[in-house]
Amino acid sequence: MTGNPDVLRVAIVGCGGIARSHGRAYAADPRVELVAVHDVSPAAAQAFADEVGATAINSLADLAALDVQLVSVCTPPGTHTDTTVELLGLGVCVLLEKPPTVNLADMDRIAQAEAVAPGSVFVVFQHRHGSGAKRAHRLLADGSLGVPQVAVCETLWYRPDSYFDPEWRGNWVGEGGGPTLGHGIHQIDLLLHLLGEWSTVDAVAARVARPVEFEDVSTASVTFTSGAVASVTTSLLSPRETSRIRIDTTGGTLEVEHLYGYADADWSWYPLPDARTAAANGQDPGAGRRNADHDGSLQDVWTASAGEDVPSNHAAQIHDLVGDLLAGRPHPTTLASTRPTMEFVTALYASSLEGGTVARADLTPDRPFYRSLDGGLSAQRVSARLTRA
Ligand SMILES: NC(=O)c1ccc[n+]([C@@H]2O[C@H](COP(=O)([O-])OP(=O)(O)OC[C@H]3O[C@@H](n4cnc5c(N)ncnc54)[C@H](O)[C@@H]3O)[C@@H](O)[C@H]2O)c1
């Protein structure tokens, strides 16, 4: 036991690919002691334990004797719920990888366990934690960037057929959902984080080319309670890969374009020139200028808000979380804060597989999509909807 209030004792469950990102972020933080790691594969656990200098433990129950305060859950999505509920029962906080669960029923099961546990659940959505998104969130919330009206959210990635070779990939049982749940969710979460409450979704999910049970591309039209509208596309068929969010407000255009993580330089703000300045310059009033100074000397509100450049990666979120836990502050990326994102993904599948508009209020526990993203439909029915056969 440490007894040192300035040091957070952590563990990692699931010792595969993304566990390395957690391990590196914890190792780089002097306020953290990485005590233990666990995997269903003892060999995987031991190899990772050797890499990070921690103890490989055989079961989650072994954590109880190690005075651990925070556990990263880096296991496949379908195992997140049972693992997290068990960890909450041990009294620890959990940092749960995305997607938090594979359906809303599981999410609510974790929330019920969290409500009676001493620990809390936080979800990895690292793109909320780069300096660009923090500035965007703050300046949109206080109105400095104007009122959002139109947005575009794109996750245009490429995965060849061979990507789906592992037996848990490409099927509902193994992944819980297609790329909308597994890949697009990062950009979708950031869009919803920036724009606030959504109200309706009209979607098309299609299986165009890949050997999978679910979609390989989806598009959705979304309305927000603010009156703003957005289009959201997620694809695994796009050779020039990009991740992009563009928000047109009454004051200008805010845009971020990156692939798997952004830095400040990936963000831009095109302020709308006021009509008089534009006319004096012989410009069309609608023609914005990248990070322009209206009078050649004043900085626009976006440029003026620049501070330390923090890229959006695991280190950024883990740095924030460790600081918040040690200081006894609330950490913003709670399980509850990510429910609108899971609701959006659920609505997208419900709209595309059943047809029609799905409202947030429709996602009640009596709907089959609440329990599984294929809505409990037969494979034949799902295929017919995805291929419009
Ligand atoms: N935030 C991101 O950018 C990001 C990127 C990649 C993956 N992920 C997420 O991280 C999670 C893991 O993905 P990955 O690519 O590391 O997978 P992976 O297959 O590389 O590793 C998963 C590990 O978990 C172990 N495991 C499986 N079931 C377990 C259980 N019940 N208890 C303990 N260990 C168990 C496996 O043996 C394996 O070692 C997924 O939820 C994925 O969506 C997030």
The ligand as a Gaussian input file, in Angstrom:
#p B3LYP/6-31G(d) Opt

LIG

0 1
 N       -9.652000       4.779000     -27.869000
 C       -9.117000       4.310000     -28.987000
 O       -8.614000       5.064000     -29.834000
 C       -9.114000       2.839000     -29.225000
 C       -8.312000       2.280000     -30.248000
 C       -8.319000       0.886000     -30.414000
 C       -9.119000       0.082000     -29.617000
 N       -9.919000       0.670000     -28.663000
 C      -10.809000      -0.156000     -27.823000
 O      -10.020000      -0.870000     -26.867000
 C      -10.631000      -2.125000     -26.569000
 C       -9.617000      -3.246000     -26.829000
 O       -9.202000      -3.188000     -28.158000
 P       -7.779000      -3.790000     -28.603000
 O       -7.590000      -3.360000     -30.002000
 O       -6.739000      -3.483000     -27.592000
 O       -8.128000      -5.359000     -28.575000
 P       -7.074000      -6.569000     -28.510000
 O       -7.800000      -7.730000     -29.091000
 O       -5.766000      -6.173000     -29.081000
 O       -6.841000      -6.794000     -26.928000
 C       -7.858000      -7.227000     -26.058000
 C       -7.228000      -8.050000     -24.917000
 O       -8.242000      -8.313000     -23.950000
 C       -8.100000      -9.668000     -23.525000
 N       -9.388000     -10.124000     -22.992000
 C      -10.487000     -10.545000     -23.696000
 N      -11.499000     -10.775000     -22.844000
 C      -11.045000     -10.502000     -21.597000
 C      -11.622000     -10.523000     -20.302000
 N      -12.906000     -10.849000     -20.123000
 N      -10.848000     -10.189000     -19.237000
 C       -9.557000      -9.861000     -19.409000
 N       -8.936000      -9.803000     -20.606000
 C       -9.685000     -10.097000     -21.686000
 C       -7.621000     -10.437000     -24.762000
 O       -6.989000     -11.628000     -24.405000
 C       -6.669000      -9.391000     -25.375000
 O       -5.345000      -9.563000     -24.879000
 C      -11.884000      -2.197000     -27.446000
 O      -13.005000      -1.760000     -26.703000
 C      -11.583000      -1.214000     -28.571000
 O      -12.747000      -0.653000     -29.168000
 C       -9.908000       2.014000     -28.445000

